[in-house]
Amino acid sequence: MLAVPFEDNLPLVRRLEAVGFRAWPAANVQYDGSWQIRLTGGHPSKRLNCIVALDPSDSRDIAIRLEKAGRKFASYGRPLIVRQTPLAPKPLIDHLETEGWECFEDVVTMTCDLADIVLPDTLDHLPTHDVGRYVDASLELQGEDAALKPALAEIIGAIKPPTGLFLIETAERGPVATTLCVQDNDLAGIMSLAVAHDQRRKGLGLEVLTAALRWARMRGARRAWLQVVADNEPAIALYHKLGFKEAYLYHYWRKGKDA
């Protein structure tokens, strides 16, 4: 498991976590102390169905609180998942390890200063206002079930800050690249980026991402942020090329097979 760096950068972590919740809103959010319990019946996204502890000092009654949350997750037909950020109390992680939970995915949160980066000279694209068209393209390019369309459209519709839906299409292939950018005051979050499998390594990811960052910068965003699975080396290389740097890691935990 990757170590979690930047524990001393908690103010940035707290701010990015807060804008992340607004940029990808769960249908049902409850609090148990500082633990946020996020559940969304219509969509299986881990970010929408997990426990997130938001105070390193809040470690009371861990076993009882996990059991209580587990019943809520079961009522939604969801597996109990804990999302560990640098804000998670160490006793909680120690408990998960002792009880045989497994850390099954590492995610890198990256940021860049939009005032400092030089965006490549690519074709520019305006955001589309056709949510249905964007959702269809995004699901297709990410290889996800088309039956998720109503749930994904509902999630996008629930995003409160200004949102840019970017879509690149060709006459021959149809949709080839998509991204979703949420501008929350001076912060711009890239919530998804997808490129058709047979159209990769043609600069389309850079093109659609550049369009989204230009849009956000023109609207007053000063810093961009995104989250990417740690083993997605091509995507991380693209983000590094644009000037993104690692801010912090987070991890997903689930009960082990023997639990």
GIZI-V398528 format. One record per backbone hydrogen bond with DSSP energy under -0.5 kcal/mol. NH is the residue of the N-H (numbers start at 1). CO is the residue of the C=O. If there is no record, write none. Layout:
# GIZI-V398528
nh/co
NH/CO
NH/CO
This chain:
# GIZI-V398528
nh/co
5/3
9/6
10/7
12/9
13/9
14/10
15/11
16/12
17/13
18/14
19/15
20/16
21/17
22/18
23/19
24/20
28/39
30/37
32/35
35/32
36/34
36/52
37/30
37/35
38/36
38/50
39/28
43/40
48/45
49/45
49/46
50/38
51/81
52/36
53/83
54/34
58/55
59/57
62/59
65/61
66/62
67/63
68/64
69/65
70/66
71/67
72/68
73/69
74/70
75/71
76/72
76/73
77/74
78/73
82/253
83/51
84/82
84/251
85/83
88/85
92/89
93/89
94/90
95/91
96/92
97/93
98/94
99/95
100/97
101/96
102/254
104/102
104/252
105/252
107/250
108/228
109/248
110/108
110/226
111/245
112/224
114/112
114/222
115/222
116/113
117/113
119/117
122/120
128/165
131/129
134/130
135/131
136/132
137/133
138/134
139/135
140/136
141/137
142/138
143/140
144/139
148/145
149/146
152/148
153/149
154/150
155/151
156/152
157/153
158/154
158/155
159/155
159/156
160/22
162/183
164/181
165/128
165/163
166/164
166/179
168/177
170/174
174/170
176/168
177/168
178/194
179/166
180/192
181/164
182/189
183/162
183/181
184/182
184/187
185/183
187/184
188/223
189/182
190/225
191/180
191/189
192/180
194/178
196/176
199/196
200/197
202/199
207/203
208/204
209/205
210/206
211/207
212/208
213/209
214/210
215/211
216/212
217/213
218/214
219/215
220/217
221/216
222/186
223/186
224/112
225/188
226/110
227/190
228/108
230/106
232/229
233/231
236/232
237/233
238/234
239/235
240/236
241/237
242/238
243/239
243/240
244/239
245/111
247/109
248/109
250/107
251/84
252/105
253/82
254/102
255/80
256/100
259/256
